[in-house]
Amino acid sequence: MEKANSAETLWRVWVDTRRRIISFHEEADCKLLEFRSREMFFNCIDQYTGKQYRYQ
């Protein structure tokens, strides 16, 4: 998870669907997902958890 420098919080995760990994830091060959809502961010994380993705 990373926060923007502005007053608005920006939540980021990188998703690797091939290896089924969610990363909280930039990773090569991963898709960046950005959220401006904490609720949307956690909903996304919950969905990947349900699909048995690993976190790093």
SULRA-V913857 format. One record per run of one state. SS is the DSSP state (hx for helix, st for strand, lp for the rest). FROM is the first residue (numbers start at 1). LEN is the number of residues. If there is no record, write none. Layout:
# SULRA-V913857
ss=SS from=FROM len=LEN
ss=SS from=FROM len=LEN
This chain:
# SULRA-V913857
ss=lp from=1 len=10
ss=st from=11 len=6
ss=lp from=17 len=4
ss=st from=21 len=3
ss=lp from=24 len=7
ss=st from=31 len=5
ss=lp from=36 len=2
ss=hx from=38 len=13
ss=lp from=51 len=3
ss=st from=54 len=2
ss=lp from=56 len=1
